Amino acid sequence: MINETLIEKYFSKRLTTDESLEFQKLYDTNPDFKQEVDFLKGIKSVSEAEDDAQFKKQLESYESEYIEKEKSTTITWIKPLIAIAAVFVILISINFMLNSPINETKLFATYFEPAKNVSAPIVRSTDHETILNNAFIAYDEQNYKQAIALFESSYQTSKQSELLFYEGNSLLALGNTNKAIDKFKEHLKYSDVLTNRSHWYLALAYLKTKQTNKAKHELNALLDSGETFKKAEATSLLKKLD
């Protein structure tokens, strides 16, 4: 359980100085511990690649038609590589944890990482001192407590439903799981470009609170939605929960 806590804090970037030293010692001296950490890094690498592609698409709307076409060609070339990488992650995942008993804490640590900002490019300038911009700056710097307050304030004035998604992620990152569940359920009442992604994070929140059947329901809802975000991970996680 200590090892699992260290791993979860490592991927959430919440290790203290002493915990960082203990983590590094285990990584250097414990082959099983190192294998598990390296496996989780592989999953997160694929997730980051998917988010990067999504963010590039968001930025393309601000660029000229010529640049859009150039980037579209690049993304088309990259997508098959991401798909291949996802397949390898699934195969490794199945082989790594096949026939293991369900451990909700370990699975949550394996799959959870706060979503990247793919909604609003951050501008670090005194000329752009808006609540929304500051909210995303705080979120990017993992200052989740401040981000929650700013997202909440911005949502009250703008009613931009996507902000509920990021607020839910911030709550989940801080361990406020029940509040995160409420926030993701609220977001699912709306229809925006991130709505279906809330199924993934709601599933993880249910998993952390040991509500396995509800977690499976949300994972199936994500897959049925046609959303490509976390599709490989959702398929892999469902197999572990069966």
C-alpha positions in Angstrom: 0.0 0.0 0.0 2.9 2.4 0.7 4.3 1.7 -2.8 1.0 2.4 -4.4 0.6 5.6 -2.5 4.1 6.7 -3.6 3.3 5.9 -7.2 0.0 7.8 -7.1 1.7 10.8 -5.6 4.5 10.6 -8.2 2.2 10.7 -11.2 0.1 13.5 -9.5 3.4 15.3 -8.8 2.6 15.6 -5.1 5.7 13.8 -3.6 7.4 15.5 -0.6 11.2 15.7 -0.5 11.4 12.6 1.7 8.9 10.7 -0.4 10.9 11.6 -3.6 14.0 10.1 -2.0 12.1 7.0 -1.0 10.6 6.7 -4.5 13.9 7.0 -6.2 15.5 4.4 -3.9 12.7 1.9 -4.7 13.0 2.7 -8.4 16.8 2.0 -8.3 16.7 -1.1 -6.1 13.3 -2.8 -6.6 12.9 -4.3 -10.1 9.1 -4.9 -9.7 8.6 -1.4 -8.6 10.6 0.0 -11.5 8.7 -2.2 -14.0 5.3 -0.9 -12.7 6.4 2.7 -12.9 7.8 2.3 -16.4 4.6 0.7 -17.5 2.5 3.6 -16.2 4.8 6.1 -17.9 4.1 4.3 -21.2 0.3 4.7 -20.8 0.7 8.4 -20.0 2.9 9.0 -23.0 0.2 7.8 -25.3 -2.4 9.9 -23.5 -0.3 13.0 -23.8 0.1 12.4 -27.5 -3.6 12.2 -28.0 -4.1 15.5 -26.0 -1.4 17.2 -27.9 -3.1 16.4 -31.2 -6.4 17.7 -29.8 -4.8 20.9 -28.7 -3.2 21.5 -32.1 -6.6 21.1 -33.7 -8.0 23.8 -31.3 -5.2 26.2 -32.2 -5.7 25.6 -35.9 -8.9 27.6 -35.8 -6.9 30.8 -35.3 -4.5 30.2 -38.1 -4.6 30.8 -41.9 -6.1 28.3 -44.3 -2.7 27.4 -45.7 -1.3 26.5 -42.2 -4.4 24.6 -41.4 -3.9 22.4 -44.4 -0.2 21.9 -43.6 -1.0 20.8 -40.0 -3.9 18.6 -41.1 -1.4 16.7 -43.3 1.0 16.3 -40.3 -1.8 15.2 -37.9 -3.0 12.6 -40.5 0.5 11.2 -40.6 0.8 11.1 -36.8 -2.6 9.5 -36.0 -1.6 6.0 -37.3 1.4 6.1 -35.1 -0.7 7.0 -32.1 -3.1 4.2 -32.9 -0.2 1.7 -33.1 1.2 2.9 -29.8 -2.2 2.5 -28.2 -2.4 -1.1 -29.4 0.9 -1.9 -27.8 -0.2 -0.2 -24.5 -3.3 -2.4 -24.4 -1.2 -5.6 -25.0 1.3 -4.7 -22.4 -1.5 -3.7 -20.0 -3.3 -7.0 -20.4 -0.1 -9.0 -20.0 1.0 -7.0 -16.9 -2.1 -7.3 -14.8 -3.9 -10.4 -16.2 -5.6 -12.5 -13.5 -4.7 -10.0 -10.8 -7.4 -9.2 -8.2 -9.1 -5.8 -8.6 -7.2 -3.1 -6.6 -9.2 0.2 -7.0 -6.4 2.4 -5.5 -3.8 0.9 -7.8 -5.9 1.1 -10.9 -6.8 4.8 -10.1 -3.1 5.6 -9.7 -2.4 3.8 -13.0 -4.9 5.6 -15.1 -5.5 9.0 -13.6 -3.8 12.1 -14.8 -5.5 15.6 -14.8 -6.6 16.5 -18.3 -4.6 18.9 -20.3 -5.9 22.3 -21.2 -7.2 21.9 -24.8 -9.7 24.7 -24.5 -7.9 28.0 -24.1 -4.3 28.9 -25.0 -2.6 30.5 -21.9 -1.3 34.1 -22.3 1.2 35.0 -19.6 0.9 38.8 -19.8 -0.4 41.6 -17.7 -2.5 42.6 -20.7 -4.5 39.4 -20.3 -5.4 39.5 -16.6 -8.7 37.7 -16.9 -10.3 35.3 -14.4 -10.4 32.6 -17.1 -6.8 33.0 -18.2 -5.6 33.0 -14.5 -7.7 29.9 -13.9 -5.9 28.0 -16.7 -2.5 29.3 -15.5 -3.2 28.0 -12.0 -4.4 24.7 -13.5 -1.3 24.4 -15.7 0.9 25.0 -12.6 -1.0 22.4 -10.6 -2.3 25.0 -8.2 -5.6 23.2 -8.2 -7.1 24.8 -5.1 -6.7 28.3 -6.7 -7.8 26.9 -10.1 -11.1 25.6 -8.6 -12.0 29.0 -7.2 -11.2 30.7 -10.4 -13.0 28.2 -12.6 -16.0 28.4 -10.4 -16.0 32.2 -10.5 -15.6 32.3 -14.3 -18.3 29.7 -14.8 -20.8 31.8 -12.8 -20.3 34.7 -15.1 -19.8 33.0 -18.5 -21.7 29.7 -18.0 -19.1 28.1 -20.2 -19.8 24.4 -19.6 -16.3 23.2 -20.4 -15.1 24.9 -17.2 -17.0 22.2 -15.2 -14.7 19.6 -16.8 -11.5 21.3 -15.6 -13.0 22.1 -12.2 -13.8 18.4 -11.8 -10.3 17.4 -12.8 -8.9 19.8 -10.2 -11.1 18.4 -7.5 -10.1 14.8 -8.4 -6.4 15.8 -8.4 -6.8 17.1 -4.8 -8.6 14.0 -3.6 -12.0 15.7 -3.3 -13.5 12.7 -5.1 -17.2 13.1 -4.1 -17.2 16.7 -5.2 -15.5 15.8 -8.4 -18.2 13.2 -9.1 -20.9 15.9 -8.6 -19.0 18.2 -11.0 -18.6 15.7 -13.8 -22.2 14.6 -13.5 -23.2 18.3 -13.8 -20.9 18.6 -16.9 -22.6 15.6 -18.5 -25.9 17.6 -18.6 -24.4 19.8 -21.3 -23.1 19.1 -24.8 -19.7 20.6 -25.6 -16.5 19.3 -27.1 -15.4 17.9 -23.8 -18.6 16.4 -22.5 -17.9 12.8 -23.4 -14.5 13.0 -21.7 -16.2 13.5 -18.4 -17.4 9.8 -18.7 -13.7 8.8 -18.3 -12.9 10.9 -15.3 -16.3 10.1 -13.7 -15.4 6.4 -14.1 -12.1 6.9 -12.4 -13.8 8.8 -9.5 -16.3 6.0 -9.1 -13.3 3.5 -9.2 -11.5 5.4 -6.4 -14.6 5.2 -4.3 -14.9 1.5 -5.0 -18.2 1.9 -7.0 -17.0 -0.6 -9.6 -20.3 -1.1 -11.4 -20.9 2.6 -11.9 -17.3 2.9 -13.1 -18.0 0.2 -15.7 -21.2 2.0 -16.8 -19.3 5.2 -17.4 -16.5 3.4 -19.4 -19.1 1.8 -21.6 -20.8 5.2 -22.1 -17.5 6.7 -23.2 -16.9 3.9 -25.7 -20.5 4.1 -27.0 -20.1 7.8 -27.5 -17.6 7.4 -30.3 -15.1 9.6 -28.5 -11.5 8.7 -29.3 -10.1 10.2 -26.1 -8.9 7.5 -23.7 -10.6 4.8 -25.9 -7.6 2.4 -25.6 -7.4 3.0 -21.8 -11.1 2.6 -21.3 -11.1 -0.8 -23.1 -8.1 -1.9 -21.1 -9.6 -0.8 -17.8 -12.9 -2.5 -18.5 -11.1 -5.9 -19.0 -9.5 -5.5 -15.6 -12.8 -4.8 -14.0 -14.6 -7.8 -15.5 
